[in-house]
Amino acid sequence: CPYEILFLEATTEVLIRRFKETRRRHPFSGRGPLLEEIRRERKRMEELRGIANKVIDTSELTPNELKAQISDLYGPDNDKVKLHITIMSFGYKYGIPLDADLVVDVRFLPNPFYVPDLRPLTGCDRQVDEYVRQFSATDEFLQKYNDVLTFLLPNYVREGKTHLVIAIGCTGGQHRSVVLANCLGERLASQEYRIIIRHRDILKRV
């Protein structure tokens, strides 16, 4: 019967913290320091990761967020969806998402961080959203990138791709990337694609 491989991973720092917090032993426990055990496990899992249909980086996910993502991917209506698209905003200062298929840098837009009244807000707040959208470069970028995706997405589907992660980054992942991720999600919403919008670093303060 047909099957898919879903591979879950996390950064080494997060894995070490999780083992310490839960006080659970690593499966390779007793063969060396925890760091070496994790490295050995990664080496063994390389081939499986390479053939996985979907890879999810759980480093920044809560258990409920992970549950929601898996439900979106493999829920009862899954067969009706041609492509699952996760649009993720992030901050470059915290690193590029490991599971990103496409990465977009929107640091060319004016930064709301330097507007005192907007600094403590996020791209989900109306004031920041309006500030970022007011620039002609924002609308021009969205139009051009939407054209690129209009070309790419059907071709991805034709080649058998079922999951796509689009990562949109700004400096801190709090303002510009959040607005652009929301805007792109609005434009891509359709019956053919299931859109998940996730703001990875929105609550991390500079």
C-alpha positions as CSV (number, residue, x, y, z in Angstrom):
1,C,0.0,0.0,0.0
2,P,1.2,3.6,-0.6
3,Y,2.9,5.3,2.3
4,E,4.8,8.5,3.1
5,I,7.7,9.0,5.4
6,L,7.4,11.9,7.8
7,F,10.8,12.8,9.4
8,L,10.9,14.8,12.6
9,E,14.1,16.6,13.7
10,A,15.4,19.3,15.9
11,T,18.6,21.2,16.5
12,T,21.3,19.6,18.6
13,E,20.9,22.3,21.3
14,V,17.2,21.6,21.5
15,L,17.6,17.9,21.6
16,I,20.1,18.1,24.5
17,R,17.8,20.4,26.4
18,R,14.8,18.0,25.9
19,F,16.8,15.0,27.1
20,K,17.9,16.9,30.2
21,E,14.4,18.3,30.9
22,T,12.7,14.9,30.5
23,R,15.5,13.0,32.2
24,R,15.2,10.4,29.5
25,R,18.1,8.4,28.3
26,H,19.2,8.5,24.7
27,P,18.7,5.1,22.8
28,F,22.5,5.0,22.4
29,S,23.0,5.8,26.1
30,G,26.1,4.3,27.7
31,R,28.2,4.5,24.5
32,G,29.5,8.0,25.1
33,P,28.6,11.7,25.9
34,L,25.1,12.8,24.9
35,L,26.4,15.1,22.2
36,E,28.3,12.2,20.5
37,E,25.2,10.0,20.8
38,I,23.1,12.6,19.0
39,R,25.7,12.9,16.3
40,R,25.9,9.1,15.9
41,E,22.1,9.0,15.6
42,R,22.0,11.7,12.9
43,K,24.6,9.8,10.9
44,R,22.5,6.6,11.1
45,M,19.3,8.5,10.1
46,E,20.8,10.4,7.1
47,E,19.6,8.0,4.5
48,L,16.1,7.8,5.9
49,R,15.9,11.6,6.1
50,G,17.0,11.8,2.4
51,I,14.0,9.8,1.2
52,A,11.4,11.3,3.5
53,N,8.4,12.9,1.9
54,K,8.2,15.6,4.5
55,V,10.7,16.9,7.1
56,I,9.5,19.0,10.0
57,D,11.9,20.9,12.2
58,T,10.3,20.7,15.7
59,S,12.9,22.9,17.4
60,E,10.5,25.9,17.8
61,L,7.2,24.0,17.9
62,T,5.0,23.3,21.0
63,P,3.4,19.8,21.2
64,N,0.0,21.4,20.1
65,E,1.6,23.2,17.1
66,L,3.2,19.9,16.0
67,K,-0.1,18.1,16.4
68,A,-1.8,20.8,14.3
69,Q,0.8,20.5,11.5
70,I,0.5,16.7,11.3
71,S,-3.3,17.0,11.3
72,D,-3.2,19.5,8.5
73,L,-0.9,17.2,6.5
74,Y,-2.7,13.9,7.0
75,G,-6.2,14.9,8.0
76,P,-9.4,13.4,6.4
77,D,-9.5,16.0,3.6
78,N,-5.8,15.6,2.7
79,D,-6.5,13.7,-0.6
80,K,-8.4,16.7,-2.0
81,V,-5.4,19.0,-1.6
82,K,-2.8,19.1,-4.4
83,L,-0.1,20.8,-2.4
84,H,0.5,21.7,1.3
85,I,2.2,25.0,1.6
86,T,3.7,26.3,4.8
87,I,4.6,30.0,4.7
88,M,7.0,30.7,7.6
89,S,8.2,34.1,8.7
90,F,11.6,34.1,10.5
91,G,14.4,36.3,11.6
92,Y,17.9,35.9,10.1
93,K,19.5,36.6,13.4
94,Y,18.0,33.3,14.6
95,G,19.0,31.3,11.5
96,I,17.3,30.1,8.3
97,P,14.6,27.4,8.9
98,L,16.2,24.0,8.3
99,D,13.2,22.7,6.4
100,A,12.7,25.6,4.0
101,D,12.4,24.8,0.3
102,L,12.3,28.4,-0.8
103,V,13.9,31.3,1.1
104,V,13.0,35.0,0.5
105,D,14.9,37.9,2.0
106,V,12.6,41.0,2.6
107,R,15.1,43.1,4.4
108,F,15.0,45.5,1.4
109,L,11.8,47.0,2.8
110,P,11.9,49.9,5.4
111,N,12.2,48.5,8.9
112,P,9.4,49.3,11.4
113,F,11.8,48.5,14.2
114,Y,13.2,52.0,13.7
115,V,9.8,53.6,14.2
116,P,9.5,54.0,18.1
117,D,5.7,53.4,18.2
118,L,6.0,50.3,16.0
119,R,9.0,48.7,17.6
120,P,7.1,46.8,20.4
121,L,4.4,45.6,18.0
122,T,4.4,42.8,15.4
123,G,3.4,42.4,11.8
124,C,0.1,41.0,13.0
125,D,-0.8,44.4,14.5
126,R,-2.7,46.7,12.2
127,Q,-0.3,49.6,12.6
128,V,2.7,47.6,11.4
129,D,0.7,45.9,8.7
130,E,-0.4,49.3,7.2
131,Y,3.2,50.7,7.5
132,V,4.8,47.8,5.6
133,R,2.0,47.7,2.9
134,Q,2.1,51.4,2.2
135,F,5.4,51.2,0.2
136,S,5.2,50.6,-3.5
137,A,8.0,48.1,-3.3
138,T,5.9,45.8,-1.1
139,D,3.1,45.5,-3.6
140,E,5.5,45.2,-6.5
141,F,7.4,42.4,-4.8
142,L,4.2,40.6,-4.0
143,Q,3.0,40.8,-7.6
144,K,6.3,39.6,-9.0
145,Y,6.8,36.8,-6.4
146,N,3.2,35.7,-6.9
147,D,3.9,35.4,-10.6
148,V,7.0,33.2,-9.9
149,L,4.9,30.9,-7.6
150,T,2.1,30.8,-10.2
151,F,4.7,29.2,-12.5
152,L,6.4,27.1,-9.9
153,L,3.5,25.5,-7.9
154,P,1.8,23.6,-10.8
155,N,5.2,22.3,-11.9
156,Y,6.0,21.1,-8.3
157,V,2.6,19.3,-8.3
158,R,3.3,17.7,-11.7
159,E,6.6,16.4,-10.4
160,G,4.9,14.8,-7.4
161,K,5.8,17.3,-4.7
162,T,3.2,17.3,-2.0
163,H,4.7,19.7,0.6
164,L,6.4,23.0,0.3
165,V,7.9,25.4,2.9
166,I,8.4,29.0,1.9
167,A,10.5,30.9,4.4
168,I,10.3,34.7,4.4
169,G,12.9,36.4,6.5
170,C,13.7,39.8,7.9
171,T,16.2,40.8,10.6
172,G,14.3,39.8,13.7
173,G,11.3,38.0,12.3
174,Q,8.9,40.3,14.1
175,H,7.7,42.9,11.6
176,R,8.4,42.8,7.8
177,S,8.5,39.1,7.3
178,V,5.3,38.6,9.3
179,V,3.4,41.1,7.2
180,L,4.7,39.6,3.9
181,A,4.0,36.0,5.0
182,N,0.4,37.0,5.8
183,C,0.1,38.8,2.5
184,L,1.4,35.9,0.5
185,G,-0.9,33.5,2.3
186,E,-3.9,35.6,1.3
187,R,-2.8,35.6,-2.3
188,L,-2.1,31.8,-2.5
189,A,-5.3,30.7,-0.7
190,S,-7.3,28.5,-3.1
191,Q,-9.0,25.1,-3.2
192,E,-6.0,23.4,-4.7
193,Y,-3.5,24.4,-2.0
194,R,-3.7,24.1,1.8
195,I,-1.9,27.1,3.3
196,I,-0.4,27.1,6.8
197,I,1.1,30.4,8.0
198,R,3.6,30.2,10.9
199,H,5.5,33.0,12.5
200,R,8.5,31.3,14.0
201,D,10.2,34.2,15.7
202,I,7.4,36.7,16.2
203,L,7.6,36.6,20.0
204,K,11.4,36.8,20.3
205,R,12.3,40.3,21.3
206,V,15.4,42.0,19.9
